[in-house]
Amino acid sequence: MKKTSIRIIAGALAIAGWAGPAAAQNGAQINIVLPEQPANLEPCGTIITNVGQILSRNVVEPLTIIDPASGQPVASLATQWTQVDPNTWRFKLREGVTFHDGAPFNARAVKFSIERMTSGKVTCSNIAKFGDARLTVTAIDDLTVEIKSDTPQPILPTLLSVIMVVSPNTPADKAVNDPVGTGPFKLSSFTSQTVVLESFDGYWGKKPAIAKASYVWRPESSIRAAMVQTGEADLTPSIAIQDATNPDTDFAYLNSETTAIRIDAGFAPLDDVRIRKALNLAIDWEGLSQLFGKDAQRASQMVVKGINGHNDALAAWTFDAAKARELIAEARAAGVPVDTEIELIGRNGIYPNGSEAMEAMMAMWQDVGLNVKLTMLDVNDWLRYLQKPFPEGRGPNLLQMMHDNNKGDAAFTIPIFYTSVGSYSTMNNPELDKDVADAMAATGDDRTARFKAIFSKVHDNLAVDIPMFHMIGYTRVGTRLDWKPDITTNSEIPLANIGLRN
């Protein structure tokens, strides 16, 4: 990057009030540059990358967290748990915890947070992880809470890792941008240019080395990489492979993200399975992979290897343009309106080279005879298409998305995408709904086998989506930080885990 460009970046940061490392007191301030502006700071949306990377385990905390090494739930705001019966779990809560506004953390606060999340009064992306389960929460005593589900939930402690506990003073019926949690950091400010977090003196756990963290966002990977290189930023969680050129600061890591295209199967011609299969067959996967890096793995399903339910025997779609054209011709002969315009909806900044990938796929679909047109949206507009209720008046569409499952179980994926009530689902298949319900209630090897069968059905028989790649992430970390990314980095960056080098 030219020195002029770097000076422009520095000037813009100064105007925004974003101090560089030189302004930090005792090395306790760090600056993080994200690929995109957070849609909001609502704690119920921390499964969205640009929200979770700021809030999760920094401002707000869950009852449990998932150990990235084992995939098992470990203590956070809950310290222990027991299963009372197939539908009921009892949790002991951590003593001596206080919210940033001074409210006490107790069973009533947990009950409030879960009911706020599940009430339907607040648009809540995190609730998608629970499928259609209905929860009833009872405060047994000040530090004991009982959670009952209308269906068996054998992995409820794992599921609770996505419930962020908020102060009972939080509005119960509207989203917020000023979250109050129990985390080691509290929100100092949120503007259209920056988010600033400051350490919370009353935190129950170990005091972090970082006193203040400021976040800005720049969509260009090369600019983010340059900002860390020049010291204007200390960390950027995502850069493109072509910018990961410095082995001292750039780290590749296997993340839990799967890129995919969701097919809105409720509209012709996408309601015809031949067209859905043709969409998968029309992609030159080897050519497309050049945009994702040599370490990215072709995906046949929406979870990575190692997640309970991943089907090792399921093969990814191969490139066969001739077969795609044949299927389209068959559909046309059967009266399917194959010439109808299909809108491909992409999201700016979703992952490095994401726009280029959408342009390439659109051209490939056009080449086999489908009328696909690309629309790129910023995250707020894109979110309207991701989660129900979908926008009225939409037509047949394909949605670029990236799904993160680092929780160890396909229960965090299958109900969302493939049940009739799934938050991201465009399907309405009662037989598949029953398959999913049976799998969710199962345990052990039976649970694994049922999830594998579902992935096989949605891929081979229904072709309800277009799995693309299991992603390799590239992160640039400044030399003054003692930190490396892991499988959770796409969903959270706990500041308390970041150390400062001498």
C-alpha positions as a Python dict, from the first residue, in 0.01 Angstrom:
ca = {
    (1, 'M'): (0, 0, 0),
    (2, 'K'): (128, 349, -81),
    (3, 'K'): (238, 573, 208),
    (4, 'T'): (-26, 827, 100),
    (5, 'S'): (-301, 571, 157),
    (6, 'I'): (-164, 486, 500),
    (7, 'R'): (-160, 856, 595),
    (8, 'I'): (-524, 883, 483),
    (9, 'I'): (-617, 590, 709),
    (10, 'A'): (-435, 745, 1004),
    (11, 'G'): (-609, 1077, 945),
    (12, 'A'): (-950, 916, 927),
    (13, 'L'): (-888, 736, 1256),
    (14, 'A'): (-780, 1058, 1423),
    (15, 'I'): (-1096, 1233, 1305),
    (16, 'A'): (-1303, 944, 1442),
    (17, 'G'): (-1134, 978, 1780),
    (18, 'W'): (-971, 637, 1751),
    (19, 'A'): (-637, 662, 1928),
    (20, 'G'): (-348, 452, 1806),
    (21, 'P'): (-124, 235, 2025),
    (22, 'A'): (100, 532, 2103),
    (23, 'A'): (-187, 690, 2293),
    (24, 'A'): (-250, 385, 2508),
    (25, 'Q'): (-189, 413, 2880),
    (26, 'N'): (65, 157, 3003),
    (27, 'G'): (4, -51, 2692),
    (28, 'A'): (-348, -131, 2811),
    (29, 'Q'): (-543, -9, 2508),
    (30, 'I'): (-580, -209, 2189),
    (31, 'N'): (-742, -131, 1856),
    (32, 'I'): (-927, -390, 1647),
    (33, 'V'): (-1039, -344, 1287),
    (34, 'L'): (-1334, -555, 1169),
    (35, 'P'): (-1448, -625, 810),
    (36, 'E'): (-1789, -462, 858),
    (37, 'Q'): (-1990, -242, 1090),
    (38, 'P'): (-2200, -433, 1343),
    (39, 'A'): (-2567, -440, 1251),
    (40, 'N'): (-2644, -353, 1612),
    (41, 'L'): (-2525, -436, 1963),
    (42, 'E'): (-2825, -645, 2069),
    (43, 'P'): (-2701, -935, 2288),
    (44, 'C'): (-2960, -1164, 2134),
    (45, 'G'): (-2771, -1146, 1804),
    (46, 'T'): (-2424, -1262, 1905),
    (47, 'I'): (-2430, -1553, 1659),
    (48, 'I'): (-2391, -1283, 1391),
    (49, 'T'): (-2013, -1250, 1349),
    (50, 'N'): (-1982, -873, 1367),
    (51, 'V'): (-2192, -860, 1686),
    (52, 'G'): (-2045, -1164, 1861),
    (53, 'Q'): (-1683, -1060, 1802),
    (54, 'I'): (-1751, -743, 2004),
    (55, 'L'): (-2000, -852, 2270),
    (56, 'S'): (-1963, -1224, 2338),
    (57, 'R'): (-1769, -1296, 2660),
    (58, 'N'): (-1663, -931, 2668),
    (59, 'V'): (-1977, -734, 2756),
    (60, 'V'): (-2224, -1021, 2797),
    (61, 'E'): (-2162, -1377, 2911),
    (62, 'P'): (-2351, -1706, 2872),
    (63, 'L'): (-2431, -1968, 3133),
    (64, 'T'): (-2186, -2209, 2969),
    (65, 'I'): (-1903, -2182, 2720),
    (66, 'I'): (-1778, -2446, 2479),
    (67, 'D'): (-1423, -2572, 2520),
    (68, 'P'): (-1278, -2541, 2165),
    (69, 'A'): (-1053, -2843, 2224),
    (70, 'S'): (-1318, -3088, 2347),
    (71, 'G'): (-1642, -2935, 2218),
    (72, 'Q'): (-1791, -2985, 2564),
    (73, 'P'): (-1969, -2723, 2778),
    (74, 'V'): (-1774, -2583, 3072),
    (75, 'A'): (-1867, -2345, 3351),
    (76, 'S'): (-1925, -1975, 3299),
    (77, 'L'): (-2213, -1803, 3481),
    (78, 'A'): (-2343, -2151, 3562),
    (79, 'T'): (-2099, -2360, 3764),
    (80, 'Q'): (-2266, -2704, 3756),
    (81, 'W'): (-2573, -2875, 3614),
    (82, 'T'): (-2771, -3196, 3645),
    (83, 'Q'): (-3044, -3354, 3432),
    (84, 'V'): (-3357, -3408, 3640),
    (85, 'D'): (-3550, -3591, 3367),
    (86, 'P'): (-3535, -3603, 2984),
    (87, 'N'): (-3702, -3260, 2960),
    (88, 'T'): (-3560, -3085, 3266),
    (89, 'W'): (-3219, -2957, 3374),
    (90, 'R'): (-3115, -2779, 3695),
    (91, 'F'): (-2830, -2526, 3701),
    (92, 'K'): (-2630, -2384, 3992),
    (93, 'L'): (-2525, -2024, 3936),
    (94, 'R'): (-2202, -1844, 4018),
    (95, 'E'): (-2199, -1642, 4341),
    (96, 'G'): (-2074, -1284, 4373),
    (97, 'V'): (-2152, -1169, 4019),
    (98, 'T'): (-2283, -820, 3947),
    (99, 'F'): (-2409, -658, 3628),
    (100, 'H'): (-2243, -341, 3501),
    (101, 'D'): (-2541, -135, 3625),
    (102, 'G'): (-2512, -275, 3978),
    (103, 'A'): (-2801, -522, 3952),
    (104, 'P'): (-2729, -861, 4113),
    (105, 'F'): (-2684, -1170, 3898),
    (106, 'N'): (-2920, -1439, 4019),
    (107, 'A'): (-3183, -1691, 3909),
    (108, 'R'): (-3436, -1415, 3840),
    (109, 'A'): (-3192, -1247, 3600),
    (110, 'V'): (-3140, -1576, 3417),
    (111, 'K'): (-3516, -1630, 3394),
    (112, 'F'): (-3557, -1276, 3259),
    (113, 'S'): (-3282, -1321, 2998),
    (114, 'I'): (-3417, -1651, 2865),
    (115, 'E'): (-3776, -1526, 2854),
    (116, 'R'): (-3665, -1207, 2678),
    (117, 'M'): (-3486, -1419, 2420),
    (118, 'T'): (-3775, -1657, 2360),
    (119, 'S'): (-4073, -1422, 2387),
    (120, 'G'): (-4079, -1317, 2023),
    (121, 'K'): (-4090, -950, 2125),
    (122, 'V'): (-3724, -900, 2033),
    (123, 'T'): (-3579, -1009, 1699),
    (124, 'C'): (-3338, -1273, 1820),
    (125, 'S'): (-3092, -1451, 1593),
    (126, 'N'): (-2960, -1666, 1878),
    (127, 'I'): (-3296, -1835, 1936),
    (128, 'A'): (-3252, -2003, 1598),
    (129, 'K'): (-3013, -2246, 1766),
    (130, 'F'): (-3302, -2391, 1968),
    (131, 'G'): (-3520, -2481, 1669),
    (132, 'D'): (-3884, -2490, 1779),
    (133, 'A'): (-3814, -2594, 2140),
    (134, 'R'): (-4017, -2411, 2405),
    (135, 'L'): (-3849, -2341, 2738),
    (136, 'T'): (-4002, -2283, 3081),
    (137, 'V'): (-3768, -2130, 3340),
    (138, 'T'): (-3821, -2150, 3716),
    (139, 'A'): (-3611, -1977, 3981),
    (140, 'I'): (-3576, -2244, 4254),
    (141, 'D'): (-3376, -2018, 4481),
    (142, 'D'): (-3144, -1721, 4437),
    (143, 'L'): (-2867, -1926, 4277),
    (144, 'T'): (-3056, -2224, 4131),
    (145, 'V'): (-3257, -2225, 3811),
    (146, 'E'): (-3456, -2507, 3653),
    (147, 'I'): (-3513, -2513, 3276),
    (148, 'K'): (-3778, -2738, 3126),
    (149, 'S'): (-3824, -2798, 2753),
    (150, 'D'): (-4141, -2921, 2583),
    (151, 'T'): (-3926, -3185, 2411),
    (152, 'P'): (-3622, -3372, 2543),
    (153, 'Q'): (-3302, -3165, 2521),
    (154, 'P'): (-3011, -3399, 2597),
    (155, 'I'): (-2755, -3125, 2518),
    (156, 'L'): (-2924, -2827, 2687),
    (157, 'P'): (-2600, -2723, 2867),
    (158, 'T'): (-2439, -2692, 2524),
    (159, 'L'): (-2736, -2500, 2383),
    (160, 'L'): (-2720, -2250, 2669),
    (161, 'S'): (-2381, -2129, 2541),
    (162, 'V'): (-2573, -1901, 2302),
    (163, 'I'): (-2796, -1742, 2569),
    (164, 'M'): (-2633, -1416, 2673),
    (165, 'V'): (-2743, -1307, 3019),
    (166, 'V'): (-2840, -939, 3044),
    (167, 'S'): (-2933, -708, 3327),
    (168, 'P'): (-3298, -736, 3437),
    (169, 'N'): (-3314, -360, 3377),
    (170, 'T'): (-3286, -426, 3001),
    (171, 'P'): (-3609, -355, 2808),
    (172, 'A'): (-3792, -684, 2759),
    (173, 'D'): (-3979, -583, 2446),
    (174, 'K'): (-3728, -405, 2223),
    (175, 'A'): (-3375, -449, 2091),
    (176, 'V'): (-3099, -243, 2251),
    (177, 'N'): (-2770, -94, 2143),
    (178, 'D'): (-2647, -29, 2498),
    (179, 'P'): (-2614, -384, 2638),
    (180, 'V'): (-2551, -435, 3008),
    (181, 'G'): (-2398, -767, 3105),
    (182, 'T'): (-2164, -928, 3357),
    (183, 'G'): (-1855, -945, 3135),
    (184, 'P'): (-1506, -810, 3200),
    (185, 'F'): (-1581, -508, 2977),
    (186, 'K'): (-1864, -257, 2964),
    (187, 'L'): (-1976, -54, 2665),
    (188, 'S'): (-1832, 297, 2667),
    (189, 'S'): (-1963, 421, 2330),
    (190, 'F'): (-2115, 304, 2002),
    (191, 'T'): (-2124, 536, 1699),
    (192, 'S'): (-2137, 491, 1325),
    (193, 'Q'): (-1756, 504, 1329),
    (194, 'T'): (-1643, 307, 1632),
    (195, 'V'): (-1729, 92, 1933),
    (196, 'V'): (-1532, 141, 2253),
    (197, 'L'): (-1524, -103, 2545),
    (198, 'E'): (-1364, -32, 2884),
    (199, 'S'): (-1275, -279, 3155),
    (200, 'F'): (-1529, -333, 3435),
    (201, 'D'): (-1374, -297, 3780),
    (202, 'G'): (-1644, -511, 3941),
    (203, 'Y'): (-1582, -817, 3722),
    (204, 'W'): (-1610, -1150, 3906),
    (205, 'G'): (-1316, -1314, 3726),
    (206, 'K'): (-950, -1244, 3665),
    (207, 'K'): (-871, -885, 3570),
    (208, 'P'): (-777, -871, 3199),
    (209, 'A'): (-450, -720, 3078),
    (210, 'I'): (-646, -494, 2843),
    (211, 'A'): (-806, -181, 2991),
    (212, 'K'): (-972, -48, 2676),
    (213, 'A'): (-1057, -182, 2330),
    (214, 'S'): (-1169, 25, 2034),
    (215, 'Y'): (-1322, -123, 1719),
    (216, 'V'): (-1353, 27, 1372),
    (217, 'W'): (-1449, -139, 1044),
    (218, 'R'): (-1297, -133, 697),
    (219, 'P'): (-1435, -354, 417),
    (220, 'E'): (-1107, -383, 223),
    (221, 'S'): (-884, -668, 340),
    (222, 'S'): (-569, -494, 218),
    (223, 'I'): (-648, -185, 425),
    (224, 'R'): (-712, -390, 738),
    (225, 'A'): (-385, -575, 691),
    (226, 'A'): (-197, -246, 636),
    (227, 'M'): (-347, -94, 951),
    (228, 'V'): (-201, -374, 1162),
    (229, 'Q'): (129, -363, 975),
    (230, 'T'): (172, 11, 1042),
    (231, 'G'): (55, -8, 1405),
    (232, 'E'): (-272, 179, 1351),
    (233, 'A'): (-448, -139, 1466),
    (234, 'D'): (-338, -433, 1679),
    (235, 'L'): (-562, -703, 1536),
    (236, 'T'): (-790, -783, 1247),
    (237, 'P'): (-973, -1118, 1267),
    (238, 'S'): (-1012, -1170, 893),
    (239, 'I'): (-794, -1097, 592),
    (240, 'A'): (-790, -1243, 244),
    (241, 'I'): (-539, -1512, 158),
    (242, 'Q'): (-355, -1279, -80),
    (243, 'D'): (-290, -1039, 209),
    (244, 'A'): (-161, -1305, 451),
    (245, 'T'): (204, -1256, 352),
    (246, 'N'): (386, -1210, 684),
    (247, 'P'): (452, -1532, 879),
    (248, 'D'): (535, -1332, 1192),
    (249, 'T'): (190, -1171, 1216),
    (250, 'D'): (-45, -1373, 992),
    (251, 'F'): (-201, -1693, 1118),
    (252, 'A'): (-404, -1949, 926),
    (253, 'Y'): (-650, -2150, 1133),
    (254, 'L'): (-924, -2404, 1072),
    (255, 'N'): (-1242, -2227, 1169),
    (256, 'S'): (-1593, -2365, 1202),
    (257, 'E'): (-1746, -2161, 920),
    (258, 'T'): (-1914, -2317, 618),
    (259, 'T'): (-1992, -2100, 318),
    (260, 'A'): (-2310, -2182, 130),
    (261, 'I'): (-2596, -2053, -80),
    (262, 'R'): (-2948, -2095, 58),
    (263, 'I'): (-3208, -2175, -207),
    (264, 'D'): (-3550, -2019, -146),
    (265, 'A'): (-3743, -2330, -242),
    (266, 'G'): (-4084, -2166, -210),
    (267, 'F'): (-4072, -2003, -553),
    (268, 'A'): (-4062, -2136, -908),
    (269, 'P'): (-3831, -2238, -1064),
    (270, 'L'): (-3645, -2306, -737),
    (271, 'D'): (-3927, -2527, -608),
    (272, 'D'): (-3821, -2790, -863),
    (273, 'V'): (-3551, -3028, -740),
    (274, 'R'): (-3400, -3054, -1088),
    (275, 'I'): (-3324, -2683, -1085),
    (276, 'R'): (-3177, -2704, -735),
    (277, 'K'): (-2949, -2990, -842),
    (278, 'A'): (-2853, -2800, -1158),
    (279, 'L'): (-2746, -2503, -946),
    (280, 'N'): (-2501, -2728, -762),
    (281, 'L'): (-2372, -2902, -1075),
    (282, 'A'): (-2314, -2580, -1270),
    (283, 'I'): (-2032, -2454, -1048),
    (284, 'D'): (-1669, -2507, -1147),
    (285, 'W'): (-1567, -2586, -791),
    (286, 'E'): (-1197, -2621, -863),
    (287, 'G'): (-1185, -2283, -1033),
    (288, 'L'): (-1393, -2118, -761),
    (289, 'S'): (-1165, -2256, -489),
    (290, 'Q'): (-888, -2021, -602),
    (291, 'L'): (-1080, -1740, -430),
    (292, 'F'): (-1085, -1930, -99),
    (293, 'G'): (-727, -2057, -75),
    (294, 'K'): (-570, -2398, -119),
    (295, 'D'): (-648, -2502, 240),
    (296, 'A'): (-1025, -2445, 218),
    (297, 'Q'): (-1216, -2775, 199),
    (298, 'R'): (-1510, -2848, -28),
    (299, 'A'): (-1827, -2888, 174),
    (300, 'S'): (-2097, -3150, 131),
    (301, 'Q'): (-2295, -3039, 437),
    (302, 'M'): (-2337, -2745, 669),
    (303, 'V'): (-2111, -2869, 953),
    (304, 'V'): (-1739, -2938, 962),
    (305, 'K'): (-1576, -3270, 1038),
    (306, 'G'): (-1570, -3331, 1413),
    (307, 'I'): (-1923, -3202, 1478),
    (308, 'N'): (-2153, -3477, 1602),
    (309, 'G'): (-2367, -3576, 1302),
    (310, 'H'): (-2118, -3489, 1028),
    (311, 'N'): (-2156, -3751, 754),
    (312, 'D'): (-1810, -3857, 638),
    (313, 'A'): (-1959, -4067, 357),
    (314, 'L'): (-2141, -3776, 194),
    (315, 'A'): (-1966, -3656, -122),
    (316, 'A'): (-1965, -3291, -229),
    (317, 'W'): (-2129, -3193, -557),
    (318, 'T'): (-1898, -3210, -858),
    (319, 'F'): (-1883, -2983, -1162),
    (320, 'D'): (-2095, -3117, -1450),
    (321, 'A'): (-2228, -2834, -1667),
    (322, 'A'): (-2367, -3077, -1927),
    (323, 'K'): (-2575, -3255, -1662),
    (324, 'A'): (-2693, -2918, -1528),
    (325, 'R'): (-2816, -2817, -1874),
    (326, 'E'): (-2987, -3155, -1913),
    (327, 'L'): (-3178, -3112, -1586),
    (328, 'I'): (-3282, -2759, -1681),
    (329, 'A'): (-3410, -2887, -2016),
    (330, 'E'): (-3609, -3161, -1840),
    (331, 'A'): (-3764, -2904, -1607),
    (332, 'R'): (-3849, -2676, -1899),
    (333, 'A'): (-4018, -2965, -2084),
    (334, 'A'): (-4223, -3036, -1772),
    (335, 'G'): (-4354, -2677, -1766),
    (336, 'V'): (-4123, -2530, -1504),
    (337, 'P'): (-4066, -2155, -1577),
    (338, 'V'): (-3689, -2188, -1593),
    (339, 'D'): (-3642, -1845, -1756),
    (340, 'T'): (-3778, -1662, -1449),
    (341, 'E'): (-3527, -1418, -1304),
    (342, 'I'): (-3356, -1548, -990),
    (343, 'E'): (-3203, -1291, -757),
    (344, 'L'): (-2865, -1384, -608),
    (345, 'I'): (-2836, -1185, -284),
    (346, 'G'): (-2481, -1131, -157),
    (347, 'R'): (-2355, -956, 154),
    (348, 'N'): (-2077, -699, 143),
    (349, 'G'): (-1783, -802, 361),
    (350, 'I'): (-1920, -1146, 451),
    (351, 'Y'): (-1580, -1307, 392),
    (352, 'P'): (-1267, -1221, 192),
    (353, 'N'): (-1331, -1238, -185),
    (354, 'G'): (-1703, -1289, -117),
    (355, 'S'): (-1822, -1045, -383),
    (356, 'E'): (-1589, -1198, -640),
    (357, 'A'): (-1726, -1544, -557),
    (358, 'M'): (-2084, -1429, -617),
    (359, 'E'): (-1993, -1271, -950),
    (360, 'A'): (-1822, -1591, -1062),
    (361, 'M'): (-2114, -1813, -957),
    (362, 'M'): (-2366, -1587, -1127),
    (363, 'A'): (-2170, -1617, -1453),
    (364, 'M'): (-2157, -1996, -1422),
    (365, 'W'): (-2532, -2019, -1368),
    (366, 'Q'): (-2597, -1790, -1660),
    (367, 'D'): (-2371, -2010, -1873),
    (368, 'V'): (-2598, -2314, -1821),
    (369, 'G'): (-2910, -2114, -1906),
    (370, 'L'): (-3044, -1980, -1577),
    (371, 'N'): (-3150, -1616, -1545),
    (372, 'V'): (-2954, -1516, -1233),
    (373, 'K'): (-2888, -1152, -1139),
    (374, 'L'): (-2667, -1039, -850),
    (375, 'T'): (-2763, -789, -578),
    (376, 'M'): (-2505, -701, -310),
    (377, 'L'): (-2641, -571, 22),
    (378, 'D'): (-2496, -432, 343),
    (379, 'V'): (-2550, -645, 651),
    (380, 'N'): (-2869, -475, 780),
    (381, 'D'): (-3056, -527, 452),
    (382, 'W'): (-2911, -876, 407),
    (383, 'L'): (-3033, -984, 752),
    (384, 'R'): (-3393, -928, 640),
    (385, 'Y'): (-3353, -1213, 392),
    (386, 'L'): (-3163, -1443, 628),
    (387, 'Q'): (-3415, -1482, 907),
    (388, 'K'): (-3792, -1514, 928),
    (389, 'P'): (-4014, -1330, 873),
    (390, 'F'): (-3872, -1293, 522),
    (391, 'P'): (-3949, -974, 324),
    (392, 'E'): (-4289, -967, 160),
    (393, 'G'): (-4292, -934, -216),
    (394, 'R'): (-3963, -1117, -267),
    (395, 'G'): (-3931, -1354, -560),
    (396, 'P'): (-3710, -1656, -624),
    (397, 'N'): (-3375, -1590, -463),
    (398, 'L'): (-3043, -1742, -365),
    (399, 'L'): (-2881, -1609, -46),
    (400, 'Q'): (-2507, -1598, 17),
    (401, 'M'): (-2438, -1701, 375),
    (402, 'M'): (-2176, -1837, 610),
    (403, 'H'): (-2276, -2065, 897),
    (404, 'D'): (-2071, -2111, 1213),
    (405, 'N'): (-2111, -2428, 1420),
    (406, 'N'): (-1836, -2464, 1678),
    (407, 'K'): (-2063, -2611, 1944),
    (408, 'G'): (-1994, -2979, 1880),
    (409, 'D'): (-2338, -3095, 1773),
    (410, 'A'): (-2554, -3075, 1457),
    (411, 'A'): (-2845, -2956, 1673),
    (412, 'F'): (-2703, -2607, 1620),
    (413, 'T'): (-2745, -2643, 1245),
    (414, 'I'): (-3011, -2887, 1127),
    (415, 'P'): (-3325, -2740, 1293),
    (416, 'I'): (-3239, -2387, 1177),
    (417, 'F'): (-3204, -2475, 810),
    (418, 'Y'): (-3425, -2777, 747),
    (419, 'T'): (-3740, -2772, 962),
    (420, 'S'): (-4058, -2595, 858),
    (421, 'V'): (-4026, -2357, 1154),
    (422, 'G'): (-3649, -2314, 1123),
    (423, 'S'): (-3546, -1949, 1144),
    (424, 'Y'): (-3345, -1968, 820),
    (425, 'S'): (-3546, -2242, 650),
    (426, 'T'): (-3744, -2212, 328),
    (427, 'M'): (-3854, -2576, 350),
    (428, 'N'): (-4195, -2717, 441),
    (429, 'N'): (-4153, -3094, 463),
    (430, 'P'): (-4346, -3270, 744),
    (431, 'E'): (-4153, -3594, 696),
    (432, 'L'): (-3824, -3411, 739),
    (433, 'D'): (-3965, -3226, 1042),
    (434, 'K'): (-4031, -3562, 1209),
    (435, 'D'): (-3683, -3688, 1124),
    (436, 'V'): (-3532, -3380, 1288),
    (437, 'A'): (-3752, -3406, 1600),
    (438, 'D'): (-3655, -3771, 1646),
    (439, 'A'): (-3284, -3690, 1604),
    (440, 'M'): (-3299, -3402, 1852),
    (441, 'A'): (-3448, -3628, 2118),
    (442, 'A'): (-3199, -3910, 2059),
    (443, 'T'): (-2868, -3965, 2236),
    (444, 'G'): (-2541, -4143, 2171),
    (445, 'D'): (-2482, -4336, 1850),
    (446, 'D'): (-2851, -4319, 1758),
    (447, 'R'): (-2837, -3938, 1760),
    (448, 'T'): (-2527, -3936, 1539),
    (449, 'A'): (-2678, -4181, 1289),
    (450, 'R'): (-3003, -3984, 1264),
    (451, 'F'): (-2820, -3656, 1198),
    (452, 'K'): (-2606, -3824, 931),
    (453, 'A'): (-2919, -3954, 759),
    (454, 'I'): (-3073, -3605, 757),
    (455, 'F'): (-2764, -3452, 596),
    (456, 'S'): (-2775, -3726, 333),
    (457, 'K'): (-3143, -3664, 259),
    (458, 'V'): (-3116, -3285, 225),
    (459, 'H'): (-2813, -3323, -2),
    (460, 'D'): (-2894, -3620, -226),
    (461, 'N'): (-3274, -3619, -240),
    (462, 'L'): (-3386, -3262, -173),
    (463, 'A'): (-3083, -3050, -273),
    (464, 'V'): (-3213, -2771, -54),
    (465, 'D'): (-2893, -2566, -47),
    (466, 'I'): (-2555, -2525, -212),
    (467, 'P'): (-2274, -2611, 33),
    (468, 'M'): (-1953, -2443, -83),
    (469, 'F'): (-1644, -2458, 138),
    (470, 'H'): (-1535, -2524, 495),
    (471, 'M'): (-1325, -2217, 552),
    (472, 'I'): (-970, -2152, 658),
    (473, 'G'): (-940, -1818, 834),
    (474, 'Y'): (-646, -1579, 808),
    (475, 'T'): (-586, -1333, 1091),
    (476, 'R'): (-325, -1060, 1130),
    (477, 'V'): (-208, -997, 1488),
    (478, 'G'): (21, -710, 1582),
    (479, 'T'): (354, -792, 1740),
    (480, 'R'): (269, -637, 2078),
    (481, 'L'): (-18, -884, 2136),
    (482, 'D'): (22, -1234, 2279),
    (483, 'W'): (-275, -1405, 2114),
    (484, 'K'): (-357, -1649, 1835),
    (485, 'P'): (-693, -1736, 1673),
    (486, 'D'): (-877, -2064, 1720),
    (487, 'I'): (-1197, -2229, 1599),
    (488, 'T'): (-1411, -1977, 1793),
    (489, 'T'): (-1258, -1660, 1645),
    (490, 'N'): (-1532, -1610, 1388),
    (491, 'S'): (-1793, -1586, 1663),
    (492, 'E'): (-1604, -1426, 1950),
    (493, 'I'): (-1276, -1256, 2044),
    (494, 'P'): (-1259, -1265, 2427),
    (495, 'L'): (-1042, -970, 2522),
    (496, 'A'): (-958, -1131, 2854),
    (497, 'N'): (-764, -1397, 2661),
    (498, 'I'): (-536, -1139, 2496),
    (499, 'G'): (-200, -1074, 2657),
    (500, 'L'): (52, -796, 2599),
    (501, 'R'): (413, -871, 2512),
    (502, 'N'): (685, -685, 2702),
}
